[in-house]
Amino acid sequence: MAKAADRTEITVELPFKLESIAKAAAPGGAEGMWHRYIISQGTNTIEGVRAGTHAEVTTLVHDMVERLNERREGKHRPKAKR
């Protein structure tokens, strides 16, 4: 049986990936169009909600996945100027 440390090392080697994006009810007190997303890395998951159209949320979450994978690999990209 694999030790917890071994399982963690294996999981860290796996990239983050977008599993799904679906329409969701607005959180309490919020208005507008919301979407729930799920990002996975092996058996680990990140779930969240974002406001915006499906296309907007897809772009934002893909950028998030890219940044998570860059951090996982130890790479850094310059911060976007706003």
Secondary structure, DSSP 8 states (H G I E B T S, - for coil): ---HHHHHHHHHHS--EEEEEEEE---TT--S-EEEEEEEETTEEEEEEEES-HHHHHHHHHHHHHHHHHHHHT--------
